Amino acid sequence: MAVDLGPLDQALATAHLPALSAALVHLTGDPGWLRSEWRPAYTPLSRGETGVPEGEQAKMRALAKAAITDYLTGKTPMAATPSPAMVREMMSFVAGADIPDSYGDFLTDELALDGHSSKDPDWSPELKTVARRLHVLVVGAGMSGLLTALRLEQAGVPFQVVDKNADVGGTWLENTYPGCRVDSSNHMYSYSFEPNHFWPQHFSTQPVLLDYFRGVAAKHDLKKHIRFGVTVEEMVWDDHRGVWKVRLKTPEGVEHVEANAVVTAVGQLNRPRYPDIKGRERFAGPAFHSAEWRHDVDLTGKRVAVIGTGASAYQFVPEIAGKVASLTVFQRTPPWGFPVAHYHEDVPEGMNWLMEHVPFYDKWYRFWMFWMVTDGLLPMVTADPAWNGPPTAVSELNQGFRDMIAMAIAEQAPNRPDLVEKVIPNYPVGGKRSLLDNGVWMAALQRPNVELVTDSIAEITETGVTTADGKSRDFDVIIYGTGFHASKFLWPMKIKGRGGADLHETWGGDPRAYLGMTTPGFPNLFMIYGPNTNIVVNGSIIFFSECSVRYIVGCLKLLAQTGATAMEPRREVHDAFNERVDAGNSLMAWGAPQVSSWYKSESGRVSQNWPFALVDYWRATLAPDPDDFVLTKSAELVG
């Protein structure tokens, strides 16, 4: 069917030209698209401005229009696949920097120009036959759970998914507060194998993301494997039989099932945390957490208190500020808000047209975004042990990054130095979760009906909130934007491994796992988004989930290949890995001793974050090393 070329001019006007140049090498076979005068020079936190003079950009667009027209009208066929050397040259061109050799295989795999990557299960028919004797239980049907289900089906491993909710989507099903949206660009916050050429905005809202994950589940017919409204209460390892005995709470009552392996895909931010404030239960009006938004409560004309200024509040406060009579925001610690002007903007129609009709443009555009955030910002949040500057930074680079963002924030409130003083953090950039802002947060705080209070809360009364200075304020509604029990991994599930050892007691409030996925003494228990697999400034969490699922499916493959029925990491391997992680985190802004955050466990250890480059996690999770594990055989398998 002929393609309507009417939108082509508009498409070219909105194109990311370096990515388009790479796509045109595919179409034409001509490396001349990688002209030195068209090679980009990006600036930090820019929208992708290439630094190429407008005259050269116009020249490139004119030539691109002719080449694309010739291809789409059938005048010229697709050229031969570029050589690996040419692909490497294309990478450096699009990145605007020479790609280090250590990143070559990693980025080539992420590009997946032939439609395949190391993350695709590659099981022989013989292994699939053996795998049919396994049975895997997947806990959670959010982003990671759906991904696990799809990969297990591709590998031919029988499985069942259970989820406490009534539908797929995880966090994007549960969080429905006003303004809820992702803070990674959707062209990265999506499965690498399941692109969407029609994202309506660069950073999509919760309903759009929920539709995306529902669409993936429908396309791959995954719901036939999922039981909704089912909660895992307890898992006990049967060492003799090599199975997990699992107690489920279902709508019909308690049920017991068995599985050779369990994959937890429950996320880190799924159990709302309320603050420990005296009198919290006394408030007479509606009070709720942002993750449990009360849509039956009309905020119009109400006096509203918001306690907490984390990621959720950053999004919903600007949404409700215009409809309430008054809004009082109680802030304990301000967040860093990176200036992103297009945070709420629509994706231009032309860009979507290019994604859909110009082969490989979508892959190279995603590659550019991936490279720019993969490890580009990591040096700016890495501590310099010799740093002797103020504790508000951890290195000279970090100080410069801080100054740049602080200036951007201050410029949004030129007449409110009192407000600027309250909202610029006194901890290093990267120390806590950084947020994205296009100016709406500062605009909301400057509204005449909005007050930012930084005095600590002494207690909550029947009618409102009393602060430590003795001042009482009355409210009609209280909304808690106070985060989640992030460091309580796998809570409240009860998990007992070898010899009846309790996982939470074993961890002692300080969760650890080998590669964030496995723990000694708990065979065939695999975690996605487990300890030390969160990322702060470099990348999308979907990348980590895809790497983790590749590794977990590889572990199941190892069981099938060896005939073993149980595997767990060797203690010395587990401990050495965590020592490296702890040492790495101690050199990052979030590991600085003057910083406290939900990234740290009760002991003060950074239990959430990965301190190294993404390429390091990609390489470590390519496939399990049998020498890292204790492999054992049990009497029988679950049929």
Residue pairs with C-beta under 8 A, 6 or more apart in sequence:
2 73
3 72
3 357
5 69
5 72
5 73
7 349
7 350
7 353
8 65
8 68
8 69
8 353
9 65
10 348
10 349
10 350
10 353
11 349
11 350
11 351
11 353
11 354
12 20
12 61
12 64
12 65
12 350
13 61
13 350
14 348
14 350
14 351
14 354
15 61
15 64
15 350
15 351
15 354
15 361
16 48
16 351
16 365
16 368
17 38
17 40
17 50
17 52
17 57
17 60
17 61
18 38
18 39
18 40
18 50
18 93
18 94
18 96
18 364
18 368
19 94
19 361
19 364
19 365
19 367
19 368
20 60
20 64
20 354
20 358
20 361
20 364
21 33
21 34
21 38
21 60
21 93
21 94
22 33
22 34
22 90
22 93
22 94
22 360
22 364
22 367
23 358
23 359
23 360
23 361
23 364
24 30
24 33
24 64
24 67
24 68
25 31
25 33
25 34
25 79
25 82
25 86
25 90
26 78
26 79
26 81
26 82
26 359
26 360
27 67
27 68
27 71
27 76
27 78
27 79
27 358
27 359
27 360
28 67
28 76
28 79
29 79
29 80
29 82
30 79
31 86
31 89
34 89
34 90
34 93
37 52
37 56
38 52
38 56
38 60
39 52
39 93
39 96
40 50
40 51
40 52
40 94
40 96
41 50
41 51
41 52
41 96
42 48
42 49
42 50
42 51
42 96
42 372
43 49
43 51
44 377
44 401
44 404
45 338
45 339
45 340
45 404
47 341
47 342
48 368
50 57
50 96
52 60
67 76
68 358
69 75
70 76
71 77
71 78
72 357
78 359
81 113
81 114
82 90
84 108
87 108
87 111
87 113
88 99
88 104
88 108
90 364
91 99
91 104
91 107
91 108
91 111
91 367
91 371
92 98
92 99
94 364
94 367
94 368
94 371
95 368
95 371
95 372
99 107
99 371
102 615
103 615
106 614
106 615
106 618
106 619
107 367
107 370
107 371
109 117
109 118
109 119
109 618
110 117
110 192
110 367
110 370
110 618
111 363
111 364
111 367
112 192
112 193
112 363
113 360
113 363
117 192
117 193
118 550
118 622
119 151
119 192
119 193
119 546
119 547
119 549
119 550
120 154
120 193
121 151
121 154
121 155
121 553
121 557
123 131
123 155
123 156
123 557
123 560
127 557
127 560
127 561
128 155
128 156
130 560
131 155
131 156
131 157
131 158
131 556
131 557
131 560
132 156
132 157
132 158
133 637
133 639
134 157
134 158
134 260
134 261
134 556
134 559
134 560
134 637
134 638
135 158
135 159
135 160
135 258
135 259
135 260
135 638
135 639
136 152
136 157
136 158
136 159
136 160
136 259
136 260
136 261
136 262
136 263
136 556
137 159
137 160
137 161
137 162
137 244
137 246
137 257
137 259
137 261
137 262
137 263
138 145
138 148
138 149
138 152
138 159
138 160
138 161
138 162
138 262
138 263
138 265
139 145
139 161
139 162
139 163
139 232
139 262
139 263
139 264
139 265
139 266
139 493
140 161
140 163
140 170
140 264
140 265
140 266
140 267
141 149
141 161
141 162
141 163
141 165
141 167
141 168
141 169
141 170
141 217
141 226
141 228
141 265
142 163
142 168
142 169
142 170
142 171
142 172
142 173
142 213
142 265
142 266
142 267
143 170
143 171
143 172
143 213
143 541
143 542
143 545
144 170
144 265
144 267
144 528
144 529
144 545
144 548
144 549
145 161
145 163
145 168
145 170
145 265
145 528
146 168
146 213
146 216
146 217
146 222
147 191
147 265
147 542
147 545
147 546
147 549
148 159
148 161
148 263
148 265
148 528
148 549
148 552
149 159
149 161
149 220
149 222
149 225
149 226
150 216
150 220
150 222
151 549
151 550
151 553
152 159
152 553
152 556
153 159
153 220
153 222
153 225
155 553
155 556
155 557
157 553
157 556
159 225
160 225
160 226
160 227
160 257
160 259
161 222
161 225
161 226
161 227
162 226
162 227
162 230
162 231
162 232
162 248
163 170
163 226
163 227
163 228
163 229
163 230
164 229
164 230
164 231
165 173
165 174
165 228
165 229
166 228
166 229
167 173
167 214
167 228
168 213
168 214
168 217
168 222
168 223
168 226
169 209
169 210
169 213
169 214
170 213
170 267
170 270
171 267
171 269
171 270
172 206
172 209
172 210
172 213
173 210
174 270
174 291
175 206
175 290
175 291
175 293
175 312
176 206
176 293
176 295
177 290
177 291
177 293
177 312
177 315
177 316
178 293
178 315
178 316
178 319
178 320
179 205
179 315
179 316
179 318
179 319
180 205
180 206
180 312
180 315
180 316
181 201
181 203
181 204
181 205
181 206
181 209
181 315
182 189
182 203
182 204
182 209
183 203
183 311
183 435
183 436
184 203
184 373
184 539
184 540
184 541
185 202
185 203
185 369
186 196
186 199
186 201
186 202
186 203
186 204
186 209
187 195
187 199
187 202
187 362
187 365
187 366
187 369
188 366
188 369
188 370
188 373
188 539
188 540
188 542
188 543
189 204
189 209
189 540
189 541
189 542
190 196
190 199
190 212
190 542
191 216
191 542
191 546
192 366
192 542
192 543
192 546
194 216
194 219
195 355
195 362
195 366
196 212
197 352
197 355
197 356
197 362
198 352
198 355
198 356
199 208
199 347
199 352
200 208
200 346
200 347
201 208
201 344
201 345
201 346
201 347
202 342
202 343
202 345
202 346
202 347
203 340
203 343
203 344
203 436
204 212
216 222
217 223
217 226
227 250
229 250
229 251
230 248
230 249
230 250
230 251
231 248
231 249
232 246
232 247
232 248
232 249
232 493
233 247
233 248
233 249
233 254
233 493
233 494
234 246
234 247
234 493
234 494
234 495
234 496
235 244
235 245
235 246
235 247
235 262
235 493
235 494
235 495
235 496
235 525
236 244
236 245
236 246
236 496
236 500
237 243
237 244
237 245
237 496
237 497
237 498
237 522
237 523
237 524
237 525
238 244
238 245
238 258
239 498
239 499
239 566
239 634
240 634
240 635
241 634
241 635
241 636
242 260
242 523
242 524
242 565
242 566
242 632
242 633
242 634
242 635
242 636
242 637
243 258
243 259
243 260
243 634
243 637
243 638
244 258
244 259
244 260
244 261
244 262
244 524
244 525
245 256
245 258
246 256
246 257
246 258
246 259
246 262
247 254
247 255
247 256
248 254
248 255
248 256
248 257
249 255
258 638
259 638
260 524
260 559
260 565
260 637
260 638
261 524
261 525
261 526
261 555
261 556
261 559
262 524
262 525
262 526
263 526
263 527
263 528
263 552
264 490
264 493
264 525
264 526
264 527
264 528
264 530
265 528
265 529
265 545
266 490
266 529
267 529
268 484
268 486
268 489
268 529
268 534
268 608
269 483
269 484
269 486
270 484
271 484
271 485
271 488
271 491
271 492
272 289
272 290
272 291
272 292
272 480
272 482
272 483
272 484
272 485
273 482
273 483
273 484
273 485
274 280
274 289
274 480
274 482
275 307
275 308
275 457
275 480
275 482
277 307
277 457
277 459
277 460
278 458
278 459
278 460
279 459
279 460
279 461
280 287
280 460
282 460
282 461
282 462
283 460
283 461
283 462
283 463
283 464
283 478
284 462
284 463
285 475
285 476
285 477
285 478
286 294
286 297
286 476
286 477
286 478
287 477
287 478
287 479
287 480
288 294
288 297
288 478
288 479
288 480
289 479
289 480
289 481
289 482
290 312
290 313
290 316
290 479
290 480
290 481
291 312
291 484
297 477
299 320
299 323
299 324
299 477
300 323
300 324
301 323
301 324
301 325
302 324
302 325
302 476
302 477
303 324
303 325
303 326
303 328
303 474
303 475
303 476
303 477
304 320
304 324
304 326
304 327
304 328
304 475
304 476
304 477
304 478
304 479
305 327
305 328
305 329
305 330
305 464
305 465
305 473
305 475
305 477
305 478
305 479
306 313
306 316
306 317
306 327
306 328
306 329
306 330
306 478
306 479
306 481
307 330
307 457
307 465
307 478
307 479
307 480
307 481
307 482
308 330
308 331
308 332
308 480
308 481
308 482
308 483
309 329
309 331
309 332
309 333
309 334
309 335
309 481
310 335
310 433
310 481
310 482
310 483
311 335
311 433
311 435
312 481
312 483
313 329
313 479
313 481
314 335
314 337
314 435
314 437
314 441
316 479
316 481
317 327
317 329
317 441
317 444
317 445
317 450
317 481
318 440
318 441
318 443
318 444
320 327
321 327
321 444
321 447
321 449
321 450
322 447
324 449
325 449
326 449
326 450
326 451
327 444
327 447
327 449
327 450
327 451
328 450
328 451
328 453
328 465
328 473
328 475
329 445
329 450
329 451
329 452
329 453
330 453
330 457
330 465
330 467
331 422
331 452
331 453
331 454
332 454
332 456
333 425
333 427
333 432
334 422
334 423
334 424
334 425
335 425
335 432
335 433
335 434
335 435
336 405
336 425
336 429
336 430
336 432
336 434
336 435
337 405
337 409
337 434
337 435
337 436
337 437
337 441
338 405
338 434
338 435
338 436
338 437
339 405
339 408
339 409
339 437
339 438
339 439
340 436
340 437
340 438
341 438
341 439
342 438
343 436
343 437
343 438
344 438
344 440
345 438
354 361
354 362
355 361
355 362
355 365
370 539
370 543
373 537
373 538
373 539
373 540
374 538
374 539
374 613
374 614
374 615
375 538
375 613
375 614
375 615
376 538
377 537
377 538
378 537
378 538
378 613
379 397
380 397
380 398
380 400
380 401
380 429
380 430
380 537
381 394
381 398
381 401
381 428
381 429
381 430
381 536
381 537
381 588
381 589
381 590
382 394
382 395
382 397
382 398
382 587
382 588
382 589
383 394
383 395
383 398
383 586
383 587
383 588
383 589
383 591
383 592
384 394
384 395
384 396
384 397
384 398
385 587
387 393
387 394
387 395
387 396
389 396
389 399
390 399
391 427
391 428
391 592
391 594
392 399
392 402
392 425
392 426
392 427
392 428
393 399
393 402
393 428
393 429
394 428
394 430
394 588
394 589
394 592
398 428
398 429
398 430
398 589
401 429
402 428
402 429
405 429
406 424
409 420
409 423
409 424
409 442
410 420
410 424
412 439
412 442
412 443
413 419
413 420
413 442
413 445
413 446
416 446
419 442
419 445
419 446
419 452
422 452
422 454
423 442
423 445
423 452
425 431
425 432
427 592
427 594
427 595
428 589
428 592
428 595
429 589
430 536
430 537
430 588
430 589
430 590
431 589
431 590
431 592
431 595
431 597
432 590
432 595
432 597
432 599
433 536
433 597
433 598
433 599
434 536
434 537
444 450
445 452
453 467
455 467
455 468
455 469
455 471
456 467
456 468
457 465
457 466
457 467
457 468
458 466
458 467
458 468
458 470
459 465
459 466
460 466
460 478
461 472
463 472
463 474
463 475
464 472
464 473
464 474
464 475
465 472
465 473
465 475
465 478
466 472
466 473
467 473
483 598
484 598
485 491
486 598
486 599
486 608
487 509
487 511
487 598
487 600
487 601
487 602
487 607
487 608
489 507
489 511
489 527
489 530
489 531
489 607
490 503
490 504
490 527
491 504
494 502
494 504
495 502
495 503
495 504
495 522
495 525
496 502
496 503
497 503
497 506
497 519
497 521
497 522
497 523
497 525
498 521
498 522
498 523
499 521
501 521
501 522
503 519
503 522
503 525
506 519
506 521
509 601
509 602
509 603
510 601
510 602
510 603
510 605
510 607
511 530
511 531
511 601
511 607
512 519
512 531
512 532
512 574
512 578
512 607
513 519
513 527
513 530
513 531
513 532
513 574
514 520
514 569
514 573
514 574
514 577
514 578
514 628
515 533
515 548
515 551
515 577
515 617
515 620
515 621
516 527
516 529
516 530
516 531
516 532
516 533
516 548
516 610
517 526
517 527
517 528
517 530
517 533
517 548
517 551
517 552
518 525
518 526
518 527
518 555
518 567
518 568
518 569
518 574
518 629
519 525
519 568
519 569
519 574
520 568
520 569
520 570
520 571
520 574
521 568
522 568
523 566
523 567
523 568
523 632
524 559
524 566
524 567
524 568
526 552
526 555
527 548
528 545
528 548
528 549
528 552
529 541
529 544
529 545
529 548
530 548
531 607
531 608
532 578
532 581
532 585
532 606
532 607
532 608
532 609
532 610
532 611
533 544
533 548
533 610
533 617
534 541
534 599
534 608
534 609
534 610
535 541
535 544
535 609
535 610
535 614
536 588
536 590
536 599
536 609
538 613
538 614
539 614
543 614
544 610
544 617
547 617
547 618
547 621
548 621
550 621
550 622
551 621
551 622
551 623
551 624
554 622
554 623
554 624
555 567
555 624
555 629
558 564
558 567
558 624
558 626
558 629
558 631
559 565
559 567
559 631
562 626
562 631
563 633
564 631
564 632
564 633
565 632
565 633
565 634
565 637
566 631
566 632
566 633
566 634
567 629
567 630
567 631
567 632
568 629
568 630
569 628
569 629
569 630
570 628
570 629
570 630
573 628
573 629
581 610
581 611
582 605
582 606
584 611
584 612
585 591
585 606
585 609
585 611
587 611
588 606
588 609
588 611
589 595
590 597
590 599
590 606
590 609
591 606
591 609
591 611
598 608
599 606
599 607
599 608
599 609
600 606
600 607
600 608
601 607
610 617
